[in-house]
Amino acid sequence: MTAESSHDRLDDDDYPAYTMGRAAEVLGTTPAFLRAIGEARLITPLRSDGGHRRYSRYQLKIAARARELVDQGAPVEAACRIVILEDQLEEAQRNNEQLRGSNAVPHRTTGV
């Protein structure tokens, strides 16, 4: 492996760099919480060759949002559903903006 390819992995938000224990530590939660949000299908960790769960930075960001909602009193399942809906809303808003941009009619000025 070249130094450049390993450096690229460090910059990749989707690279599964975190073990379950490290991910739980970073989030300030327990492995049971990570398993629960996995069972609720909020995130699906990748598996190492040995079958261990591995998490990406992007997945940790999603898990952190779910933990925030749980800390505010939401049940895990509800927190996961809220995060999924927030993500869907954000995607719909992005798509809407793209469509607005592509459908914009340039204003013509007439010499009148």
Jmol script that loads the backbone (N, CA, C; Angstrom):
load data "model"
ATOM      1  N   MET A   1       0.850  -1.172   0.000  1.00  0.00           N
ATOM      2  CA  MET A   1       0.000   0.000   0.000  1.00  0.00           C
ATOM      3  C   MET A   1       0.892   1.230   0.000  1.00  0.00           C
ATOM      4  N   THR A   2       0.584   2.177  -0.843  1.00  0.00           N
ATOM      5  CA  THR A   2       1.389   3.387  -0.907  1.00  0.00           C
ATOM      6  C   THR A   2       0.950   4.365   0.166  1.00  0.00           C
ATOM      7  N   ALA A   3       1.838   5.303   0.474  1.00  0.00           N
ATOM      8  CA  ALA A   3       1.504   6.327   1.463  1.00  0.00           C
ATOM      9  C   ALA A   3       0.345   7.168   0.973  1.00  0.00           C
ATOM     10  N   GLU A   4       0.297   7.379  -0.347  1.00  0.00           N
ATOM     11  CA  GLU A   4      -0.786   8.196  -0.896  1.00  0.00           C
ATOM     12  C   GLU A   4      -2.141   7.520  -0.722  1.00  0.00           C
ATOM     13  N   SER A   5      -2.241   6.219  -0.958  1.00  0.00           N
ATOM     14  CA  SER A   5      -3.534   5.537  -0.829  1.00  0.00           C
ATOM     15  C   SER A   5      -3.982   5.459   0.632  1.00  0.00           C
ATOM     16  N   SER A   6      -3.054   5.279   1.570  1.00  0.00           N
ATOM     17  CA  SER A   6      -3.453   5.266   2.981  1.00  0.00           C
ATOM     18  C   SER A   6      -3.868   6.661   3.424  1.00  0.00           C
ATOM     19  N   HIS A   7      -3.245   7.694   2.886  1.00  0.00           N
ATOM     20  CA  HIS A   7      -3.642   9.069   3.198  1.00  0.00           C
ATOM     21  C   HIS A   7      -5.038   9.356   2.654  1.00  0.00           C
ATOM     22  N   ASP A   8      -5.342   8.852   1.463  1.00  0.00           N
ATOM     23  CA  ASP A   8      -6.673   9.041   0.886  1.00  0.00           C
ATOM     24  C   ASP A   8      -7.737   8.452   1.796  1.00  0.00           C
ATOM     25  N   ARG A   9      -7.461   7.315   2.398  1.00  0.00           N
ATOM     26  CA  ARG A   9      -8.419   6.686   3.308  1.00  0.00           C
ATOM     27  C   ARG A   9      -8.690   7.562   4.522  1.00  0.00           C
ATOM     28  N   LEU A  10      -7.662   8.232   5.007  1.00  0.00           N
ATOM     29  CA  LEU A  10      -7.837   9.096   6.165  1.00  0.00           C
ATOM     30  C   LEU A  10      -8.761  10.266   5.863  1.00  0.00           C
ATOM     31  N   ASP A  11      -8.783  10.700   4.625  1.00  0.00           N
ATOM     32  CA  ASP A  11      -9.628  11.818   4.218  1.00  0.00           C
ATOM     33  C   ASP A  11     -11.019  11.374   3.778  1.00  0.00           C
ATOM     34  N   ASP A  12     -11.246  10.077   3.667  1.00  0.00           N
ATOM     35  CA  ASP A  12     -12.504   9.533   3.157  1.00  0.00           C
ATOM     36  C   ASP A  12     -13.506   9.348   4.299  1.00  0.00           C
ATOM     37  N   ASP A  13     -14.583  10.152   4.294  1.00  0.00           N
ATOM     38  CA  ASP A  13     -15.609  10.055   5.337  1.00  0.00           C
ATOM     39  C   ASP A  13     -16.344   8.718   5.321  1.00  0.00           C
ATOM     40  N   ASP A  14     -16.255   7.975   4.216  1.00  0.00           N
ATOM     41  CA  ASP A  14     -16.958   6.699   4.104  1.00  0.00           C
ATOM     42  C   ASP A  14     -16.069   5.491   4.411  1.00  0.00           C
ATOM     43  N   TYR A  15     -14.806   5.720   4.664  1.00  0.00           N
ATOM     44  CA  TYR A  15     -13.899   4.616   4.965  1.00  0.00           C
ATOM     45  C   TYR A  15     -14.168   4.099   6.377  1.00  0.00           C
ATOM     46  N   PRO A  16     -14.402   2.790   6.539  1.00  0.00           N
ATOM     47  CA  PRO A  16     -14.746   2.225   7.856  1.00  0.00           C
ATOM     48  C   PRO A  16     -13.522   2.087   8.764  1.00  0.00           C
ATOM     49  N   ALA A  17     -13.109   3.188   9.341  1.00  0.00           N
ATOM     50  CA  ALA A  17     -11.870   3.222  10.114  1.00  0.00           C
ATOM     51  C   ALA A  17     -12.046   2.905  11.593  1.00  0.00           C
ATOM     52  N   TYR A  18     -13.285   2.943  12.097  1.00  0.00           N
ATOM     53  CA  TYR A  18     -13.508   2.829  13.536  1.00  0.00           C
ATOM     54  C   TYR A  18     -14.084   1.470  13.922  1.00  0.00           C
ATOM     55  N   THR A  19     -13.450   0.849  14.912  1.00  0.00           N
ATOM     56  CA  THR A  19     -14.015  -0.371  15.479  1.00  0.00           C
ATOM     57  C   THR A  19     -15.220   0.022  16.327  1.00  0.00           C
ATOM     58  N   MET A  20     -16.016  -0.946  16.712  1.00  0.00           N
ATOM     59  CA  MET A  20     -17.179  -0.646  17.541  1.00  0.00           C
ATOM     60  C   MET A  20     -16.764   0.010  18.856  1.00  0.00           C
ATOM     61  N   GLY A  21     -15.737  -0.514  19.492  1.00  0.00           N
ATOM     62  CA  GLY A  21     -15.285   0.047  20.758  1.00  0.00           C
ATOM     63  C   GLY A  21     -14.814   1.484  20.607  1.00  0.00           C
ATOM     64  N   ARG A  22     -14.045   1.743  19.574  1.00  0.00           N
ATOM     65  CA  ARG A  22     -13.543   3.102  19.337  1.00  0.00           C
ATOM     66  C   ARG A  22     -14.692   4.040  18.962  1.00  0.00           C
ATOM     67  N   ALA A  23     -15.623   3.565  18.141  1.00  0.00           N
ATOM     68  CA  ALA A  23     -16.779   4.387  17.755  1.00  0.00           C
ATOM     69  C   ALA A  23     -17.605   4.748  18.983  1.00  0.00           C
ATOM     70  N   ALA A  24     -17.844   3.788  19.857  1.00  0.00           N
ATOM     71  CA  ALA A  24     -18.604   4.055  21.083  1.00  0.00           C
ATOM     72  C   ALA A  24     -17.868   5.064  21.957  1.00  0.00           C
ATOM     73  N   GLU A  25     -16.559   4.930  22.029  1.00  0.00           N
ATOM     74  CA  GLU A  25     -15.756   5.859  22.825  1.00  0.00           C
ATOM     75  C   GLU A  25     -15.835   7.273  22.255  1.00  0.00           C
ATOM     76  N   VAL A  26     -15.696   7.403  20.953  1.00  0.00           N
ATOM     77  CA  VAL A  26     -15.759   8.715  20.295  1.00  0.00           C
ATOM     78  C   VAL A  26     -17.119   9.369  20.536  1.00  0.00           C
ATOM     79  N   LEU A  27     -18.183   8.571  20.479  1.00  0.00           N
ATOM     80  CA  LEU A  27     -19.544   9.093  20.660  1.00  0.00           C
ATOM     81  C   LEU A  27     -19.922   9.275  22.127  1.00  0.00           C
ATOM     82  N   GLY A  28     -19.142   8.692  23.010  1.00  0.00           N
ATOM     83  CA  GLY A  28     -19.487   8.757  24.434  1.00  0.00           C
ATOM     84  C   GLY A  28     -20.710   7.918  24.746  1.00  0.00           C
ATOM     85  N   THR A  29     -20.796   6.774  24.106  1.00  0.00           N
ATOM     86  CA  THR A  29     -21.940   5.885  24.289  1.00  0.00           C
ATOM     87  C   THR A  29     -21.444   4.457  24.485  1.00  0.00           C
ATOM     88  N   THR A  30     -22.325   3.504  24.334  1.00  0.00           N
ATOM     89  CA  THR A  30     -21.959   2.098  24.527  1.00  0.00           C
ATOM     90  C   THR A  30     -22.076   1.342  23.204  1.00  0.00           C
ATOM     91  N   PRO A  31     -21.402   0.211  23.105  1.00  0.00           N
ATOM     92  CA  PRO A  31     -21.589  -0.631  21.928  1.00  0.00           C
ATOM     93  C   PRO A  31     -23.058  -1.051  21.754  1.00  0.00           C
ATOM     94  N   ALA A  32     -23.779  -1.193  22.861  1.00  0.00           N
ATOM     95  CA  ALA A  32     -25.199  -1.571  22.777  1.00  0.00           C
ATOM     96  C   ALA A  32     -26.005  -0.511  22.021  1.00  0.00           C
ATOM     97  N   PHE A  33     -25.668   0.768  22.211  1.00  0.00           N
ATOM     98  CA  PHE A  33     -26.344   1.836  21.478  1.00  0.00           C
ATOM     99  C   PHE A  33     -26.073   1.687  19.984  1.00  0.00           C
ATOM    100  N   LEU A  34     -24.822   1.421  19.618  1.00  0.00           N
ATOM    101  CA  LEU A  34     -24.485   1.246  18.208  1.00  0.00           C
ATOM    102  C   LEU A  34     -25.210   0.037  17.616  1.00  0.00           C
ATOM    103  N   ARG A  35     -25.310  -1.034  18.385  1.00  0.00           N
ATOM    104  CA  ARG A  35     -26.058  -2.203  17.902  1.00  0.00           C
ATOM    105  C   ARG A  35     -27.531  -1.846  17.717  1.00  0.00           C
ATOM    106  N   ALA A  36     -28.087  -1.070  18.653  1.00  0.00           N
ATOM    107  CA  ALA A  36     -29.504  -0.694  18.592  1.00  0.00           C
ATOM    108  C   ALA A  36     -29.807   0.150  17.361  1.00  0.00           C
ATOM    109  N   ILE A  37     -28.938   1.125  17.054  1.00  0.00           N
ATOM    110  CA  ILE A  37     -29.222   1.940  15.866  1.00  0.00           C
ATOM    111  C   ILE A  37     -28.951   1.161  14.582  1.00  0.00           C
ATOM    112  N   GLY A  38     -28.107   0.138  14.686  1.00  0.00           N
ATOM    113  CA  GLY A  38     -27.918  -0.767  13.548  1.00  0.00           C
ATOM    114  C   GLY A  38     -29.160  -1.623  13.320  1.00  0.00           C
ATOM    115  N   GLU A  39     -29.736  -2.120  14.406  1.00  0.00           N
ATOM    116  CA  GLU A  39     -30.963  -2.920  14.308  1.00  0.00           C
ATOM    117  C   GLU A  39     -32.132  -2.085  13.808  1.00  0.00           C
ATOM    118  N   ALA A  40     -32.124  -0.788  14.126  1.00  0.00           N
ATOM    119  CA  ALA A  40     -33.172   0.124  13.641  1.00  0.00           C
ATOM    120  C   ALA A  40     -32.886   0.562  12.205  1.00  0.00           C
ATOM    121  N   ARG A  41     -31.795   0.075  11.646  1.00  0.00           N
ATOM    122  CA  ARG A  41     -31.398   0.336  10.257  1.00  0.00           C
ATOM    123  C   ARG A  41     -31.060   1.791   9.972  1.00  0.00           C
ATOM    124  N   LEU A  42     -30.602   2.481  10.999  1.00  0.00           N
ATOM    125  CA  LEU A  42     -30.134   3.847  10.783  1.00  0.00           C
ATOM    126  C   LEU A  42     -28.785   3.816  10.077  1.00  0.00           C
ATOM    127  N   ILE A  43     -27.901   2.959  10.552  1.00  0.00           N
ATOM    128  CA  ILE A  43     -26.601   2.771   9.909  1.00  0.00           C
ATOM    129  C   ILE A  43     -26.336   1.278   9.793  1.00  0.00           C
ATOM    130  N   THR A  44     -25.577   0.914   8.787  1.00  0.00           N
ATOM    131  CA  THR A  44     -25.186  -0.480   8.603  1.00  0.00           C
ATOM    132  C   THR A  44     -23.670  -0.514   8.559  1.00  0.00           C
ATOM    133  N   PRO A  45     -23.050  -0.923   9.650  1.00  0.00           N
ATOM    134  CA  PRO A  45     -21.587  -0.946   9.652  1.00  0.00           C
ATOM    135  C   PRO A  45     -21.065  -1.995   8.680  1.00  0.00           C
ATOM    136  N   LEU A  46     -19.894  -1.731   8.160  1.00  0.00           N
ATOM    137  CA  LEU A  46     -19.229  -2.732   7.331  1.00  0.00           C
ATOM    138  C   LEU A  46     -18.633  -3.763   8.269  1.00  0.00           C
ATOM    139  N   ARG A  47     -18.280  -4.884   7.722  1.00  0.00           N
ATOM    140  CA  ARG A  47     -17.687  -5.942   8.550  1.00  0.00           C
ATOM    141  C   ARG A  47     -16.255  -6.195   8.103  1.00  0.00           C
ATOM    142  N   SER A  48     -15.385  -6.366   9.079  1.00  0.00           N
ATOM    143  CA  SER A  48     -13.993  -6.715   8.773  1.00  0.00           C
ATOM    144  C   SER A  48     -13.962  -8.169   8.324  1.00  0.00           C
ATOM    145  N   ASP A  49     -12.811  -8.623   7.860  1.00  0.00           N
ATOM    146  CA  ASP A  49     -12.669 -10.020   7.455  1.00  0.00           C
ATOM    147  C   ASP A  49     -13.005 -10.965   8.605  1.00  0.00           C
ATOM    148  N   GLY A  50     -12.766 -10.521   9.831  1.00  0.00           N
ATOM    149  CA  GLY A  50     -13.067 -11.332  11.005  1.00  0.00           C
ATOM    150  C   GLY A  50     -14.504 -11.191  11.485  1.00  0.00           C
ATOM    151  N   GLY A  51     -15.314 -10.382  10.787  1.00  0.00           N
ATOM    152  CA  GLY A  51     -16.720 -10.226  11.142  1.00  0.00           C
ATOM    153  C   GLY A  51     -17.018  -9.101  12.126  1.00  0.00           C
ATOM    154  N   HIS A  52     -16.005  -8.322  12.468  1.00  0.00           N
ATOM    155  CA  HIS A  52     -16.205  -7.224  13.416  1.00  0.00           C
ATOM    156  C   HIS A  52     -16.797  -5.999  12.725  1.00  0.00           C
ATOM    157  N   ARG A  53     -17.657  -5.288  13.441  1.00  0.00           N
ATOM    158  CA  ARG A  53     -18.267  -4.076  12.890  1.00  0.00           C
ATOM    159  C   ARG A  53     -17.232  -2.972  12.766  1.00  0.00           C
ATOM    160  N   ARG A  54     -17.305  -2.250  11.636  1.00  0.00           N
ATOM    161  CA  ARG A  54     -16.421  -1.110  11.385  1.00  0.00           C
ATOM    162  C   ARG A  54     -17.273   0.064  10.934  1.00  0.00           C
ATOM    163  N   TYR A  55     -16.997   1.242  11.474  1.00  0.00           N
ATOM    164  CA  TYR A  55     -17.808   2.434  11.222  1.00  0.00           C
ATOM    165  C   TYR A  55     -16.991   3.529  10.545  1.00  0.00           C
ATOM    166  N   SER A  56     -17.648   4.276   9.691  1.00  0.00           N
ATOM    167  CA  SER A  56     -17.007   5.409   9.020  1.00  0.00           C
ATOM    168  C   SER A  56     -17.303   6.694   9.787  1.00  0.00           C
ATOM    169  N   ARG A  57     -16.578   7.752   9.437  1.00  0.00           N
ATOM    170  CA  ARG A  57     -16.847   9.052  10.060  1.00  0.00           C
ATOM    171  C   ARG A  57     -18.260   9.521   9.740  1.00  0.00           C
ATOM    172  N   TYR A  58     -18.709   9.262   8.510  1.00  0.00           N
ATOM    173  CA  TYR A  58     -20.070   9.651   8.130  1.00  0.00           C
ATOM    174  C   TYR A  58     -21.093   8.937   9.021  1.00  0.00           C
ATOM    175  N   GLN A  59     -20.892   7.648   9.261  1.00  0.00           N
ATOM    176  CA  GLN A  59     -21.800   6.897  10.123  1.00  0.00           C
ATOM    177  C   GLN A  59     -21.758   7.419  11.553  1.00  0.00           C
ATOM    178  N   LEU A  60     -20.586   7.825  12.003  1.00  0.00           N
ATOM    179  CA  LEU A  60     -20.485   8.372  13.358  1.00  0.00           C
ATOM    180  C   LEU A  60     -21.230   9.699  13.468  1.00  0.00           C
ATOM    181  N   LYS A  61     -21.220  10.495  12.417  1.00  0.00           N
ATOM    182  CA  LYS A  61     -21.983  11.748  12.432  1.00  0.00           C
ATOM    183  C   LYS A  61     -23.476  11.466  12.568  1.00  0.00           C
ATOM    184  N   ILE A  62     -23.953  10.464  11.856  1.00  0.00           N
ATOM    185  CA  ILE A  62     -25.368  10.080  11.934  1.00  0.00           C
ATOM    186  C   ILE A  62     -25.683   9.543  13.326  1.00  0.00           C
ATOM    187  N   ALA A  63     -24.803   8.694  13.835  1.00  0.00           N
ATOM    188  CA  ALA A  63     -25.001   8.127  15.173  1.00  0.00           C
ATOM    189  C   ALA A  63     -24.994   9.222  16.234  1.00  0.00           C
ATOM    190  N   ALA A  64     -24.151  10.230  16.054  1.00  0.00           N
ATOM    191  CA  ALA A  64     -24.085  11.333  17.017  1.00  0.00           C
ATOM    192  C   ALA A  64     -25.401  12.098  17.039  1.00  0.00           C
ATOM    193  N   ARG A  65     -26.019  12.289  15.883  1.00  0.00           N
ATOM    194  CA  ARG A  65     -27.313  12.983  15.831  1.00  0.00           C
ATOM    195  C   ARG A  65     -28.380  12.145  16.549  1.00  0.00           C
ATOM    196  N   ALA A  66     -28.369  10.840  16.336  1.00  0.00           N
ATOM    197  CA  ALA A  66     -29.325   9.964  17.019  1.00  0.00           C
ATOM    198  C   ALA A  66     -29.101  10.014  18.526  1.00  0.00           C
ATOM    199  N   ARG A  67     -27.854  10.011  18.937  1.00  0.00           N
ATOM    200  CA  ARG A  67     -27.561  10.061  20.374  1.00  0.00           C
ATOM    201  C   ARG A  67     -28.057  11.373  20.975  1.00  0.00           C
ATOM    202  N   GLU A  68     -27.898  12.455  20.234  1.00  0.00           N
ATOM    203  CA  GLU A  68     -28.388  13.762  20.687  1.00  0.00           C
ATOM    204  C   GLU A  68     -29.893  13.700  20.970  1.00  0.00           C
ATOM    205  N   LEU A  69     -30.636  13.077  20.062  1.00  0.00           N
ATOM    206  CA  LEU A  69     -32.089  12.955  20.238  1.00  0.00           C
ATOM    207  C   LEU A  69     -32.440  12.045  21.413  1.00  0.00           C
ATOM    208  N   VAL A  70     -31.700  10.958  21.566  1.00  0.00           N
ATOM    209  CA  VAL A  70     -31.923  10.045  22.692  1.00  0.00           C
ATOM    210  C   VAL A  70     -31.632  10.774  24.005  1.00  0.00           C
ATOM    211  N   ASP A  71     -30.562  11.549  24.018  1.00  0.00           N
ATOM    212  CA  ASP A  71     -30.219  12.314  25.225  1.00  0.00           C
ATOM    213  C   ASP A  71     -31.314  13.325  25.576  1.00  0.00           C
ATOM    214  N   GLN A  72     -32.086  13.754  24.562  1.00  0.00           N
ATOM    215  CA  GLN A  72     -33.192  14.688  24.794  1.00  0.00           C
ATOM    216  C   GLN A  72     -34.484  13.964  25.180  1.00  0.00           C
ATOM    217  N   GLY A  73     -34.415  12.627  25.256  1.00  0.00           N
ATOM    218  CA  GLY A  73     -35.560  11.868  25.725  1.00  0.00           C
ATOM    219  C   GLY A  73     -36.291  11.028  24.691  1.00  0.00           C
ATOM    220  N   ALA A  74     -35.863  11.058  23.450  1.00  0.00           N
ATOM    221  CA  ALA A  74     -36.524  10.262  22.412  1.00  0.00           C
ATOM    222  C   ALA A  74     -36.103   8.796  22.539  1.00  0.00           C
ATOM    223  N   PRO A  75     -37.036   7.868  22.340  1.00  0.00           N
ATOM    224  CA  PRO A  75     -36.643   6.458  22.283  1.00  0.00           C
ATOM    225  C   PRO A  75     -35.719   6.228  21.081  1.00  0.00           C
ATOM    226  N   VAL A  76     -34.867   5.221  21.158  1.00  0.00           N
ATOM    227  CA  VAL A  76     -33.896   4.954  20.092  1.00  0.00           C
ATOM    228  C   VAL A  76     -34.585   4.824  18.737  1.00  0.00           C
ATOM    229  N   GLU A  77     -35.681   4.064  18.668  1.00  0.00           N
ATOM    230  CA  GLU A  77     -36.366   3.851  17.392  1.00  0.00           C
ATOM    231  C   GLU A  77     -36.885   5.167  16.823  1.00  0.00           C
ATOM    232  N   ALA A  78     -37.432   6.019  17.698  1.00  0.00           N
ATOM    233  CA  ALA A  78     -37.947   7.321  17.252  1.00  0.00           C
ATOM    234  C   ALA A  78     -36.797   8.215  16.798  1.00  0.00           C
ATOM    235  N   ALA A  79     -35.702   8.205  17.534  1.00  0.00           N
ATOM    236  CA  ALA A  79     -34.542   9.011  17.158  1.00  0.00           C
ATOM    237  C   ALA A  79     -34.028   8.594  15.789  1.00  0.00           C
ATOM    238  N   CYS A  80     -33.979   7.304  15.547  1.00  0.00           N
ATOM    239  CA  CYS A  80     -33.522   6.809  14.248  1.00  0.00           C
ATOM    240  C   CYS A  80     -34.459   7.254  13.132  1.00  0.00           C
ATOM    241  N   ARG A  81     -35.743   7.169  13.373  1.00  0.00           N
ATOM    242  CA  ARG A  81     -36.718   7.591  12.362  1.00  0.00           C
ATOM    243  C   ARG A  81     -36.591   9.087  12.091  1.00  0.00           C
ATOM    244  N   ILE A  82     -36.399   9.880  13.119  1.00  0.00           N
ATOM    245  CA  ILE A  82     -36.231  11.335  12.947  1.00  0.00           C
ATOM    246  C   ILE A  82     -35.000  11.625  12.092  1.00  0.00           C
ATOM    247  N   VAL A  83     -33.892  10.958  12.390  1.00  0.00           N
ATOM    248  CA  VAL A  83     -32.661  11.186  11.635  1.00  0.00           C
ATOM    249  C   VAL A  83     -32.862  10.790  10.170  1.00  0.00           C
ATOM    250  N   ILE A  84     -33.538   9.686   9.929  1.00  0.00           N
ATOM    251  CA  ILE A  84     -33.813   9.257   8.552  1.00  0.00           C
ATOM    252  C   ILE A  84     -34.665  10.295   7.839  1.00  0.00           C
ATOM    253  N   LEU A  85     -35.699  10.791   8.512  1.00  0.00           N
ATOM    254  CA  LEU A  85     -36.563  11.809   7.897  1.00  0.00           C
ATOM    255  C   LEU A  85     -35.811  13.113   7.662  1.00  0.00           C
ATOM    256  N   GLU A  86     -34.948  13.501   8.583  1.00  0.00           N
ATOM    257  CA  GLU A  86     -34.137  14.702   8.384  1.00  0.00           C
ATOM    258  C   GLU A  86     -33.252  14.553   7.154  1.00  0.00           C
ATOM    259  N   ASP A  87     -32.662  13.372   7.003  1.00  0.00           N
ATOM    260  CA  ASP A  87     -31.792  13.104   5.864  1.00  0.00           C
ATOM    261  C   ASP A  87     -32.585  13.144   4.554  1.00  0.00           C
ATOM    262  N   GLN A  88     -33.787  12.555   4.565  1.00  0.00           N
ATOM    263  CA  GLN A  88     -34.625  12.570   3.371  1.00  0.00           C
ATOM    264  C   GLN A  88     -35.051  13.994   3.010  1.00  0.00           C
ATOM    265  N   LEU A  89     -35.372  14.783   4.018  1.00  0.00           N
ATOM    266  CA  LEU A  89     -35.749  16.172   3.779  1.00  0.00           C
ATOM    267  C   LEU A  89     -34.587  16.957   3.177  1.00  0.00           C
ATOM    268  N   GLU A  90     -33.407  16.766   3.736  1.00  0.00           N
ATOM    269  CA  GLU A  90     -32.224  17.456   3.219  1.00  0.00           C
ATOM    270  C   GLU A  90     -31.967  17.079   1.760  1.00  0.00           C
ATOM    271  N   GLU A  91     -32.101  15.796   1.446  1.00  0.00           N
ATOM    272  CA  GLU A  91     -31.905  15.341   0.066  1.00  0.00           C
ATOM    273  C   GLU A  91     -32.964  15.939  -0.861  1.00  0.00           C
ATOM    274  N   ALA A  92     -34.211  15.973  -0.421  1.00  0.00           N
ATOM    275  CA  ALA A  92     -35.287  16.547  -1.234  1.00  0.00           C
ATOM    276  C   ALA A  92     -35.037  18.040  -1.478  1.00  0.00           C
ATOM    277  N   GLN A  93     -34.548  18.732  -0.456  1.00  0.00           N
ATOM    278  CA  GLN A  93     -34.248  20.154  -0.619  1.00  0.00           C
ATOM    279  C   GLN A  93     -33.106  20.371  -1.611  1.00  0.00           C
ATOM    280  N   ARG A  94     -32.089  19.521  -1.554  1.00  0.00           N
ATOM    281  CA  ARG A  94     -30.988  19.606  -2.525  1.00  0.00           C
ATOM    282  C   ARG A  94     -31.499  19.368  -3.935  1.00  0.00           C
ATOM    283  N   ASN A  95     -32.324  18.328  -4.092  1.00  0.00           N
ATOM    284  CA  ASN A  95     -32.886  18.023  -5.414  1.00  0.00           C
ATOM    285  C   ASN A  95     -33.737  19.175  -5.921  1.00  0.00           C
ATOM    286  N   ASN A  96     -34.517  19.763  -5.040  1.00  0.00           N
ATOM    287  CA  ASN A  96     -35.372  20.892  -5.399  1.00  0.00           C
ATOM    288  C   ASN A  96     -34.525  22.065  -5.894  1.00  0.00           C
ATOM    289  N   GLU A  97     -33.452  22.347  -5.178  1.00  0.00           N
ATOM    290  CA  GLU A  97     -32.563  23.442  -5.581  1.00  0.00           C
ATOM    291  C   GLU A  97     -31.930  23.157  -6.945  1.00  0.00           C
ATOM    292  N   GLN A  98     -31.534  21.910  -7.175  1.00  0.00           N
ATOM    293  CA  GLN A  98     -30.937  21.553  -8.461  1.00  0.00           C
ATOM    294  C   GLN A  98     -31.958  21.719  -9.587  1.00  0.00           C
ATOM    295  N   LEU A  99     -33.185  21.286  -9.336  1.00  0.00           N
ATOM    296  CA  LEU A  99     -34.222  21.422 -10.352  1.00  0.00           C
ATOM    297  C   LEU A  99     -34.542  22.888 -10.622  1.00  0.00           C
ATOM    298  N   ARG A 100     -34.581  23.668  -9.579  1.00  0.00           N
ATOM    299  CA  ARG A 100     -34.826  25.105  -9.768  1.00  0.00           C
ATOM    300  C   ARG A 100     -33.725  25.737 -10.602  1.00  0.00           C
ATOM    301  N   GLY A 101     -32.505  25.328 -10.329  1.00  0.00           N
ATOM    302  CA  GLY A 101     -31.369  25.879 -11.079  1.00  0.00           C
ATOM    303  C   GLY A 101     -31.377  25.457 -12.528  1.00  0.00           C
ATOM    304  N   SER A 102     -31.764  24.213 -12.802  1.00  0.00           N
ATOM    305  CA  SER A 102     -31.746  23.735 -14.182  1.00  0.00           C
ATOM    306  C   SER A 102     -32.957  24.212 -14.970  1.00  0.00           C
ATOM    307  N   ASN A 103     -34.026  24.589 -14.284  1.00  0.00           N
ATOM    308  CA  ASN A 103     -35.232  25.062 -14.968  1.00  0.00           C
ATOM    309  C   ASN A 103     -35.311  26.577 -15.036  1.00  0.00           C
ATOM    310  N   ALA A 104     -34.303  27.227 -14.521  1.00  0.00           N
ATOM    311  CA  ALA A 104     -34.341  28.697 -14.531  1.00  0.00           C
ATOM    312  C   ALA A 104     -34.266  29.179 -15.959  1.00  0.00           C
ATOM    313  N   VAL A 105     -35.167  30.048 -16.305  1.00  0.00           N
ATOM    314  CA  VAL A 105     -35.213  30.629 -17.644  1.00  0.00           C
ATOM    315  C   VAL A 105     -34.425  31.925 -17.613  1.00  0.00           C
ATOM    316  N   PRO A 106     -33.424  32.021 -18.470  1.00  0.00           N
ATOM    317  CA  PRO A 106     -32.659  33.262 -18.462  1.00  0.00           C
ATOM    318  C   PRO A 106     -33.525  34.428 -18.899  1.00  0.00           C
ATOM    319  N   HIS A 107     -33.346  35.532 -18.225  1.00  0.00           N
ATOM    320  CA  HIS A 107     -34.112  36.741 -18.565  1.00  0.00           C
ATOM    321  C   HIS A 107     -33.510  37.397 -19.790  1.00  0.00           C
ATOM    322  N   ARG A 108     -34.347  37.675 -20.739  1.00  0.00           N
ATOM    323  CA  ARG A 108     -33.875  38.378 -21.935  1.00  0.00           C
ATOM    324  C   ARG A 108     -34.304  39.828 -21.827  1.00  0.00           C
ATOM    325  N   THR A 109     -33.433  40.635 -22.215  1.00  0.00           N
ATOM    326  CA  THR A 109     -33.805  42.041 -22.255  1.00  0.00           C
ATOM    327  C   THR A 109     -34.142  42.402 -23.695  1.00  0.00           C
ATOM    328  N   THR A 110     -35.196  43.085 -23.855  1.00  0.00           N
ATOM    329  CA  THR A 110     -35.568  43.507 -25.193  1.00  0.00           C
ATOM    330  C   THR A 110     -35.167  44.964 -25.349  1.00  0.00           C
ATOM    331  N   GLY A 111     -35.003  45.353 -26.539  1.00  0.00           N
ATOM    332  CA  GLY A 111     -34.589  46.720 -26.804  1.00  0.00           C
ATOM    333  C   GLY A 111     -35.749  47.691 -26.776  1.00  0.00           C
ATOM    334  N   VAL A 112     -36.893  47.287 -26.219  1.00  0.00           N
ATOM    335  CA  VAL A 112     -38.066  48.151 -26.219  1.00  0.00           C
ATOM    336  C   VAL A 112     -38.049  49.112 -25.081  1.00  0.00           C
TER     337      VAL A 112
END
end "model"
wireframe off; spacefill off
backbone 0.3
color backbone group
